[in-house]
Amino acid sequence: MSSSIDVLKARKGGKFGLIDINNKVVTPFDYDWIMYETRAIRVGKKNGKFGTFNRKNETIIPFEYESLSPSGNYYIAIQKSRFGLFNKSGETVVATQYSKIRSEFNNVFVVENLDSQAIIKPEKSKKLEFKYSYVGKSYNDLICAARGQEHGVLDSNLNQIVPFHFKNPISVHAN
């Protein structure tokens, strides 16, 4: 009988590790917690901190974060109550220094810093421009936003499709 199961999460002595279907230890029982995410990369918790590791048990994102949440091709990290963003290779996309990062659609993220917000699509650009006073939740790949008191709409590639000159908030609804 063949199986598509790569590894199984197991617990031993109060710690988690990974075993294969033949009960061979693939990842040592060193983790407080393991989340199976992909066959190649897993989120784990070690000594009370979150990070990621690969199937060779090599650390990708260091185990130094209070929280680490997968979002598309990225991870939103929290360290000392500050948010940052990493890619699956463990490279920093957004430094862990902002008040909040939230995921929208198609690997689009909203980064908040004090009273301003930036929208980033890392595949397109990693440059943060804090030019928005408000960024709403996305709907059908559209984002309503404001620059000061002027409101407009961006598409999923962050192109402006409704100019930022409306004085009242814009909302997007289905017919």
C-alpha positions in Angstrom: 0.0 0.0 0.0 1.5 3.4 -1.0 0.8 6.6 0.8 1.1 10.2 0.0 2.0 10.9 3.6 5.5 12.3 3.9 5.9 12.5 7.7 3.8 12.4 10.8 3.9 14.7 13.8 4.6 12.8 17.0 5.0 13.6 20.6 7.6 12.0 22.9 8.6 13.2 26.4 6.5 16.3 26.1 8.2 17.5 22.9 7.2 17.2 19.2 9.2 15.7 16.3 8.5 14.2 12.9 8.6 10.5 12.0 8.1 8.7 8.7 5.6 5.9 8.2 8.2 3.4 9.2 8.5 5.1 12.6 12.0 6.4 11.8 12.7 9.8 13.4 12.9 12.5 10.6 13.1 15.5 12.9 14.2 15.2 16.5 11.8 15.6 19.4 13.1 19.1 20.2 10.0 21.2 19.5 7.3 22.6 21.9 5.0 22.5 18.8 5.1 21.9 15.1 2.7 23.0 12.4 2.9 20.9 9.2 2.8 23.5 6.5 4.5 22.2 3.4 6.6 19.1 2.6 9.6 21.4 2.5 9.1 23.9 5.3 7.5 23.7 8.7 6.7 26.2 11.4 7.8 25.2 14.8 8.1 26.5 18.4 11.3 25.9 20.3 12.0 27.2 23.8 8.9 29.3 23.6 9.8 31.0 20.3 8.6 30.4 16.7 10.7 29.9 13.6 10.8 27.6 10.5 12.9 24.6 9.6 13.3 22.4 6.5 13.2 18.6 6.1 16.9 18.4 7.1 16.0 20.1 10.4 18.0 23.2 9.3 16.6 26.5 10.6 15.3 28.8 7.9 13.7 31.6 10.0 15.4 31.8 13.4 13.4 30.7 16.5 13.1 34.1 18.0 9.6 35.3 17.3 6.5 35.5 19.6 4.3 34.5 16.6 4.9 33.3 13.0 1.9 33.0 10.7 2.1 31.6 7.1 0.4 33.8 4.6 0.7 32.8 0.9 4.4 32.7 0.1 5.3 34.7 3.2 5.3 34.6 7.0 4.1 37.5 9.2 6.3 37.6 12.3 5.9 39.3 15.7 8.9 40.1 17.8 8.7 42.4 20.9 5.2 43.4 19.7 6.5 44.6 16.4 5.6 43.1 13.0 7.8 42.0 10.1 7.5 39.9 7.0 9.7 37.0 5.7 9.7 35.0 2.5 9.9 31.2 2.5 13.7 31.3 2.1 13.9 33.2 5.4 14.9 36.5 3.9 13.5 39.6 5.5 11.0 41.4 3.2 9.8 43.9 5.8 11.9 44.5 9.0 10.3 43.6 12.3 9.6 47.2 13.4 6.1 48.0 12.4 2.9 48.3 14.5 0.9 45.9 12.4 1.0 43.9 9.1 -2.0 42.2 7.7 -2.4 40.0 4.7 -4.9 40.8 2.0 -5.0 38.8 -1.3 -2.5 37.5 -3.8 0.5 38.1 -1.5 -0.5 41.7 -0.9 0.2 43.1 2.6 -0.8 46.3 4.5 2.0 47.6 6.8 1.0 50.1 9.5 3.4 52.6 11.1 1.9 55.1 13.5 -0.7 57.1 11.6 0.2 55.9 8.1 0.0 52.7 6.1 1.8 51.2 3.1 0.7 48.5 0.7 3.3 46.1 -0.5 3.2 43.3 -3.0 6.7 41.8 -2.5 6.9 40.1 -6.0 6.4 43.6 -7.5 8.4 45.8 -5.1 9.8 45.6 -1.6 9.8 49.4 -1.2 7.5 50.7 1.5 5.8 54.0 0.9 3.7 55.2 3.9 1.3 57.3 1.8 -2.1 56.1 2.9 -4.0 57.4 5.9 -6.5 54.4 5.6 -6.4 51.1 3.8 -9.7 49.1 3.9 -10.1 45.3 3.6 -9.9 44.0 0.1 -12.9 42.8 -1.9 -12.8 41.0 -5.3 -9.1 41.9 -5.7 -9.8 45.6 -5.1 -8.6 47.8 -2.2 -10.2 51.0 -1.1 -7.8 53.4 0.4 -7.3 57.1 1.4 -4.5 59.6 1.1 -5.4 62.2 3.7 -9.1 63.0 3.0 -9.1 61.8 -0.7 -10.3 58.3 -1.4 -9.6 55.9 -4.3 -9.3 52.3 -5.3 -6.4 50.1 -6.2 -6.4 46.7 -8.1 -4.5 43.6 -7.1 -1.3 44.9 -8.7 -1.6 48.1 -6.7 -2.5 50.1 -9.8 -4.9 53.0 -9.2 -8.2 52.3 -10.9 -10.3 55.0 -9.2 -8.5 58.3 -8.8 -7.8 59.6 -5.3 -10.0 62.6 -5.4 -13.2 61.5 -3.8 -14.0 63.2 -0.5 -16.2 60.5 0.9 -15.0 56.9 1.6 -15.5 54.5 -1.3 -16.7 50.9 -0.7 -16.8 48.0 -3.2 -19.9 45.8 -3.2 -21.2 42.9 -5.3 -24.2 43.5 -7.5 
